[in-house]
C-alpha cells in the first residue's frame, strides 16, 4: 500500500515540471533527480534553448544540424540531428504535414 507522503511527494514533483522516467535515455532538457530515480528534473536553460531551436527548424530558418550545433554551443549538451528531428516530428508532426507539401529536394525524389 502506498503511503500518503509518497503520493504527495509524487504530485509535488510533477507540479514542478518533473516528468516520469520511462526509458533508460534521459531526454534533452532533463536530468536525473537526486532524490528519486523515477522522476526527471527539468533544466530550464536547456528547455528554453530547445524551444528556440524547434521554432527555427519548424519555420525553416535553419537546418537540423545547425540547430543541433547551436544547442550544443548554448547548453554544452549534445543532441543528434535525428534525435532533434524525432523530437520535432513528435511534437509538431511530420514536415509534409506541417507544410502541406512534399519536399522538393533532389535527394527526396
N, C-alpha and C positions, 0 to 999 in steps of 0.2 A: 504494500500500500504506500502511495506517495504521501509524504508529509506536506503540510500546508506551506511550510517555509520553502521547501524545494519548488513547489508550484509557483509561489510568489517570486522567487528568485528568477525562474524561467521567464515569467511575464515581464519582470522589470528589465531583464536583458533584452528581450525582444522590443520593448518600447524604446530603448536607447539606440536602436538601429542595428542591433546584433542580428545575425542570421544563423539558422541551424546548419551545422556542417552535415553535408550529405555524402561527400566523396572524400578521397584522400587528397585531392587537389584543392589548394586554397585559392579562391578566385581573386583576381586583381582588385585591389581596394580593400582587402580584408586581411586580418592576421589572426593567429590563434589567440584565444582568450587565456590568460594566465590561470584563471580560477576554474574554468570548465573546458573540457576538451570537446564538448558537443556544440559549442557556440563559437562563432567567428566575430571578432570585433571590427567595426568599420574604421577605416583610415580616411578621414575627411579630405586631406590633401590629394590622395590618390583618386578618390571617388569624384572630386571636382575636376581633376585633370582628365579623368576618363570621360566625363560628360562633355567636356570641351572637345576632346578628340573625336568622340562619337558624332557630335554635331558637325565638325569639319568634314568627316568622311561621308556622312549621310548627305550633306549639301554639296559633296564632290569638290570641296575646296582643296583637299589634299588626298594623297594616296594612302592606302592602308599602311604601307611600310613607312611613309613619312610620319604618320600619326604614331606608329609604334616607336619610332626613333625619338619623337618629341616627348612621348610619355616616359621613356627611359631617361631622357635628359631631365625632365621636370621632377620625376619621383624617385629616381635611382632604383626602379624596379622594372624588370623586363616583361614584355608581353609579345608573343609572336604575332605576325600578320594573320595567320589562320585563326589564332585564338581571338584576336580582335574582331575578325570577320564573323566568327561564330557568335560572339557576344552581340554584335550589331544586328546580325540576321535574326537572332533570337528575340531581341528587344523591338526591332523596327520592321522585321520581315525581310524577305529576300530583296535584292536590288531591283529585280524586274518588277516585283510587287510595289516597291516604294515609288519607282519612277513611271511605272505603267508601260515601259518599253523594253525591248530586248537590247542588250549591249551591241554596239556597232563595231567593236574592236575586231580586227582580223583574227586575233587569237581565239575569239569566242565562236567563230564560224565553223 
